[in-house]
């Protein structure tokens, strides 16, 4: 047999084995399919600084959280296949190391809309963070300030935007779930703009509803009285940002591109669409005046598309012709994953579950440690690949074996 073909078959076989349920079970992978807890299972961490890698935080968080709260955060939709594909897709993108390049100084800072951040790794919007730690979004804001990281706050935040902005020292970007009534949407957007948010990211991937089956299974296993900390038995929370509106309804089924046009005229904030997954929608958004896009499938929590975001990314970038920034989230667990997303064309790379694991385990310190670990791994990958600046990370830095 041809040796190159033999090597390719061997490589494909090893990938199959590494991704198989039996292999995962043998290594102690948890039931949520989020990867194998790393290191010695007897190893304990007393402080955030002792944690070795991001996946260590997952096990810590799983041990701390009650079933309903863990299920809410860990769940994808349907069979969780898209959630898992987001991460596994990175194993199909290989690095191309370059040697004898001066990498004595690494600069992974980026600039977005005139603001410089220390790294391209940002904190995605995650709702109800007091489910995971009492400081919730306040801790995330303080961590983002300490690390000069971009942060997007969820409409479903458990602390009001104004309080998070105070903890952060400046207003974060804001993720918008459009209220059911346009008048309420205008009122909410005005509040956000008055608070000083520089950018508004309208999430459009949940307008049709979703099936959080895993979350519901774990909610049913939870023996606590949910009404002690929630406003309804099925886990509803008092949404700080929806107070003062005529209702609590969000994500209207009737929302369309005309709503985007009206939103564009309503605010002077930079306007992004979050949840774009096709070139057709990307092109439409650019033509209608979007300032940037976020390629996202809600961490596999929107639709069981089976399309990993890092594989969707090139299609979206090609459609906008590099005329506006394209960000991406979903499945990033290593600094090398962030590097690969940057190589595929992303301007910045978001994390969600990883920093929530850190928040759960150690509060603000845990989030900062997650950021530090990912940045250290990104730094190392940039050195090994001979790319001392973000601008030098290009498609030639990787080989995509499945795209």
N, C-alpha and C positions, 0 to 999 in steps of 0.2 A: 504493500500500500504506500502511496505517496506520503512522505514524512510530514509535509505541511498539513495534509488532510488528516493524518493520524493525530497530530498535535491539536488540530481544531476539534476533532471528535473528543479527545481527552479533556480539553478545556470545557466543552459543552457538557460532558458527563459530570465533571466536578461541579459545575454550576448547578446542574440538576440535583445532584446529591445535596449540595449545600442548601438548596431551597426546598428540599422535601420535608414533609411533616415529620417523618420518622427521625430524620437527622436533627431537626429542631427539637423534637421531644428528647432525644438522647442527650442533647446539650443543655436541656433545661429551659427551652423557650417557653414563654408563658402563653396562656390560652388566647391572648389578644393578637398574636402574630406580629408583634412589634420588634422582634429581633431577640437574639440570645443574650440574656444577662451576662455581662463579661466578668472575667476574673474568678477568683476563688469564692465559691458560694459561702464559705465560712468567714470571708473578709467583711469586717464592719467598718463603717465610716462615722466618726464622731463629729466631724466638721465637714463643711462643704469643700474645703481646700484639700482634703484627703481623697476625694473622689477622683478616679483615674480617667474615666471617659463618660460621655453623655449617657450611654446605655446603662451605666451603673445607677443613675438617678431613677431610671424606670422601675427597677426592683424596689428601691427605697419608697417610691411613691405608692406602688401597688400594696406594700405592706401597711402603709399609713391610712390610705383612703377607705372609706366604707364602700360597699359594692355599688350603690347608685352613683356616687360621685366618680368612682373609677370608670364605671361603664359609660357615663356621659362623655368623659374625655377620651377614652380609648376606642369608642365605637366608630366604625365607618357605617356605610349603608349596606343593606342586603347581606351579602356574604363577606363583607370587608375586603373584597378582592382589590378594589381600586386603592383603598388605603394602603394595602400591602405592596401593591405594584409601584406606588410612588417611591418607596424606598428601594425595592429590589431592582428598579430600573437603573440605579446608579452602578450596580454590579456589571452592567452591560456597556459601561463607558470606561475605557482604559486610558490611563495616563501615558503620555509620551515624554519621559524625562529628557532634558537637555543638559549637557555637561559643559564644564569649563566656561560658565557664565558667572560674572561677578554678582553674587547674591549676598554680599556682606551687609547690604542695607535693603530691607524689605519695606515697601509702602503699600499697605492694603486699604488705605483710606479711599473714600469715594465722595462725590458731590452730587446731591440731588436737589434740584430747584434752588440752587444757590447756597445750600447748607452743606457743610462738610461733616462727614461722620467718620469715626475711627476705623470702621470696617464695613464691608458690604452686607454683613449679617444683621438682620433686623428682627424685631419682635412682632409677630403677627397678632391680629386681634383674636382673643379667646374670651368668650363670655363667662360671666359668673365666677370670677377667680377666687372669690371668698369661699367657694366650695372646696378649694385646695389649700388655702392658708388664710388666716384672718386678715392679713394685710393686703391680700389680693392684688388688685391693679396698682395700689399705692406702692407696694414692693417692686412691682415691675417698672413703674415710673422712676423710682429711685435708682434701680439697677441700670436702667437706660441712661439716666443722667450720669451715673458714675462711670459708665463705659462709653459715653457719647455714642449711643446706638439709636437708630431710628426706631420708633415705636408707633404702632397703630392700635388705637383703643377701640374696643368693640361697642356697638350700640347697646349690647346686653351687659355692659360693665356693671359690676356690683357697687362701684363707687362712682360718684358723679364726675364728669369730665373736669369740672372746675377744681375738684379736690385732687385729681390725678395730676393736673397741670401744676398745681401748687407743689405737690411732692416731687415732680419732675423738674420744676424750675422754669418750664415753658410748656406750652400746649403741644401734645403729640399730634400725629395725624389721626384722623377719625374715620372709622369704618361705619358706613351707613347701611342699616337695614331700613329700607323705605317704609314709612308708616302706610297703613291702608288708605288713608285719606290724604290727598295732595296737600291740603291746607295744613295738616299736621306735619307733613314733610317739610314744608316751607318754614314752619315755626321751629322745628328741630334744627334745620340747617342754619337758620339765623342764630340760634343759641350757640351752635358749634363755631360759627364764624366770629361771633362776638367774643367767644372765649380765646380766640387767637390761633385756632388750628390753621396750619398752613396748607393742608391738603385734605381732601375728602374722597374716600374710596367707597363707591357704591358697590356693595356685594350683590351680584345678579345671578348667582348659581343656585339660590334656594327659592326662587320665585315660584317654582312648581311644586314645592313640598319635597319631603324625603322620608325614607324608611330607616330610622335608627333602631334596627332590630336588636343589636347587641346591647345598646343602652337600655332598652326596655326589659330585656332578659335579666340584666343585673339589677335594675330597679325593683323587679319583682322579688329578687332574692334578699333585698334589704329589709331588715326587720324593724328598723327605726320608724318613728312617727315623723314623716316628712314635714308635717305642718309645724314642727318646732323650729324649722329654719327656712321653710319655703311657704309660698302663698297658696299652694294647691298640692293635693296629694300626689299629682304626677310630676312634681318637681319644678313647677313654675316659680319664678323668682320675681321680686319687686324690682322692676327695671328702673334704675335711677334716672336714665335719660328719657324715659317715656312719661314721666310725671308731668302733669300739666297739659297733656294732649287729650284729645277727645276720646281716645281709646288706646288699647294696648296692641291692636292688630298691626302686623308688619308683613312685608313681602306680598304685595297685592298681585293676584294672578293677572290682572289687566295691565300691568306695567309694560311699556313698550319703548321703542326708540324716541317717541314723542316725549315721553317722560324724561328721557335723558336730555333732550333739547331744552325742555323747560328748566331742568336742574342746572344745565350749563348757563342759562340766563339768570338764574336765581342767585348764584354765588360768584364771588371773585376768588375763592380758594382754588388751588389746583384741583382738577377733577380727574379722578381715576375710575376705571371700571375693574372690579375684582371678580374673577371667575370666568374670564375669557379663555376659551379653549380651542377656538377654531380661527383659521385665517379669515374667513368671511366676516365673523363678528369683529375681529381685530381691525380689518380694513374699514368697516362701517364706523367703528368707534373713532378711528383717526380722522376720517372724513367729517365727522360731526363735532370734532373739537376736543376729544379726550386729551389730557395732558400726559397721561401715562396709562399703562395697563399692568394688571397683576395676573399672570397665568396661575390659576389655582383651581382645584376641584374640592376646596374646603377640607383638605386633608382626607379626601375620600369619603366625605360626609355629605356630598350633594347628590351625585348620580353614579350608579355603578357602570361607568363608561369603560373601565379597564384600560384607560389611557393615562399613563403616568405623566405628571406635569413636565418633567424634564424632557420627555419625548415630544410633548405638544409644543414646547417652547420655540423650536426653530420655525415651525409653521406660522406662529404668531409674529415672530420677528420679521420673517420674510414678507408678511402681509403689510406691515407698517413701514417697511423699508428703512428701518433705523431712524425714522423721523421723530419718534417719541420713545422715551425709556420703557423697557419691558422688564418687570420684576417677576419673580417666581417664588412659589413656596411648595411644600409637600415632600416629605420623606427625607429631609436632610438630617443626618445623624452624625456626620463626620465633617471636619473641615475640608477633607478631600472631596466630599459631595458638593460642598459650596463651590469649590474650585471648578468642578465639572460643570455645574450650572452656569458659572461665569464664562467658562469656555464655550458653552453652547449659546452664549449671547445675552444672558441676564445681566442687568445693571446692578441688581441687589438680590439677596437671597433671604427668604423669611423662614423662621422657625416658629413652631407652635407648641406641640406636645413636649419637646425637650425642655423648654424653659418652664413649662408648667410642672414637669417632674421636679425640676430644681426648686421651684417655688414651694411645692408640697413638702419637700424634704427639709429645706433649710431657709425658706423665705427669701429675702433679698439676696443673701449670701449664695443661695443655691442658684439663683438666676445668673448672678455675676460669674459664678464658677462655670456654668454651662457656656456662657459667652467666652470666657477665658480659654476653655478647652478647645472650642471650635476655632477660635482665632489662632491658637498655638498650632493646631493641626493645619489650618490654612497657610500659616506662615511657613511651616515645614514643607508643605506640598509645593508652594511657590518656589522655594529654594531648590527643591529636587527637580522641578520642571524648568528651571532657568528663567523664571518670570518674576523679576523683582518688583514690578508694579502691576496693578490691576489691568492697565491698558495693554500689557504684553500677554495677557491670558487670552488666547484665541482658539478657534476650532483646531488649529494645528497642534494645540497642547493636548488633545485627546483623540482617541479613536472610538467611535461609536459602533459597536458590533451588531446592534439590532435596529438602529434607526433606518 
